[in-house]
Amino acid sequence: MRYEITEDGRRQLTKTQCTFFEFVEGSNAEGNEHHSSDRKGDEDFFGDIRSYKDMYKACYNGMNVNQMTKVRANLNNLVNHEVETPRKAVVGETLNVSAFCEGSPYHFYKDADEYGKPRVHLTYSTNATAGVSSGEFIRHGASICALVDQLAEQVDIKLSLYITNVGVLGGNGCQIVTIKDYDETIDIARVSATAHPSFFRRIGFSWFENADKLIDPRCSEGYGGSMTGSDRSRVISDEDFQEWVGMSNDEMLIDFPAPDEYQFERDDDTAEWLNKAVKRIETAVDNGDSICKVYGIGI
């Protein structure tokens, strides 16, 4: 795990970066027994997993996978997207002049003897915000998987989640958790766990509760408030965000919204939104853009 705490005289920014395994197991190592209150109220906010141990098990046992797989398949059927040829983009460091003149989309060497697809790092906000239904969380996770399905023939994809908060750990916080690296296949169980409202009620909060042990003794208590979508810039700038996720010169960063956005309320709306998101990403790849934000797209 990487972490960094910076202070500029006005605020403190705490950044962490780790794998899904480190995030879950690091929390579990502290023996956290976090429970939500027994009071009724907004069940969608608290999530339906009431104990830390049950949430820990759910990170590996495929919770929500069946529901998410069905929604994923439905979204893929509804998305009207045809891939004719892989998109051209600058990939690698060495230009293959012959391939470029022939119009090959893979006209940069990835290494000595192969061509590589454009590389795209898809980062999705998975902040657990109040008032988001379980269906919206599942549809949000399924749309991430569907987007990977739609782009897989054209680009190599890395997948990470992020959490941005204000007032957390005595300042602001940005956590990056890698779900899938470029050479790995997408793990639906990991996505389904993180696309559940209980995930940060349990696993995420345990990091905040044990921040002085998991991150740094300077960290103070406090959960803070979630910053999603365009509000992320209130916590961390685009430039700092790109640096912290480890973005390299030969990849593009996609900034995917949180489940509290309107397009995740119904399958039809989500599919329509995905069509527009895919086109925006393809255009960004063609243009060689370094970052592509797919929140704020109207349906």
Secondary structure, DSSP 8 states (H G I E B T S, - for coil): -EEEEEE-SS-EEEEEEEEHHHHHHHHHTTT---B--S--S-HHHH-S--BHHHHHHHTTTTTTHHHHHHHHHHHHHH------S------SSEE-HHHHHTT-S--EEEETTEE---EEEEEEE----TT--HHHHHHHHHHHHHHHHHHTTT-EEEEEEEEEEEEETTEEEEEEEEEE-TTS---HHHHHHHTSTTHIIIIIHHHHHTHHHHT-TT------EE--GGGGGGTS-HHHHHHHTT--TTEEEEEE--TTSGGGSSHHHHHHHHHHHHHHHHHHHHHT-SEEE-SS---
